[in-house]
Amino acid sequence: MLPLGVGIVAPPGTPATASSTAYGYVTNYRAGTVSVRDTSTNTVAAMVGVGTSSYAVAIAPDG
């Protein structure tokens, strides 16, 4: 089993409402990236390089 880190947040400064877009962050352990997923469309919005063996996501309330 591969480690998996997942977090779901709204963009910084966005009020948490039904119409705001939320993003999910998923670590890709072997690829050394984090996928940023648009949860309203279930698509990958971006891939961020973070180095090898990423296995968790830490999210701060202040962005």
N, C-alpha and C positions, 0 to 999 in steps of 0.2 A: 504494500500500500504506500502511496506517495503522500507526503504531508500536503495539506491544503489550507490556505488562509483565505478567509472571505470576510468582507466588511461591506455594509451598505449605508450610504450617507447621501444627503442632499448636498448640492454645491455650496461652498462657503458663502454666507450672507443671504442664503435663500430661505425664506420662511417655509416651514414644513407644512405644506398644504397639499391637497389632492392633485393640484395642477402642476406642482413643481416636479422637475425631473430628478429622480434619484439615480445614483450610480452605485454599482457593485464593484468591488475590487477583489480580484481573484489572482492568487500567486500561481505562477507557472514554474514549478520547482526546477525542472531540467532546462528550461529555456532561459532562466534568469530574467524573467519579465513579470510584470503585473498587468493583467487585462483589466481595462476600465470598461464596464458593461453598462449600457443604458438600460435600466430595468423596465422602462415603459415599452421598449421595442425588442428587448432581449437580444441586442446586438453589441458587438465590440465597438466602443467609441474610440478607444486608443490602446496602444501597447506601450508600456513604459519599461525601459531597461533598468534593472536594479542590481545586477550582479548575479553571481551563481548561487544556487541553493536557497533561494528565497522561499520561506515556508510560512510566513505569518504577515498580517497587516495590522498596523497600529494607527488608529485614527484619533486625532485630537478634536475636541469640540470647537476650538477656535480656528480650525482649518490648517 
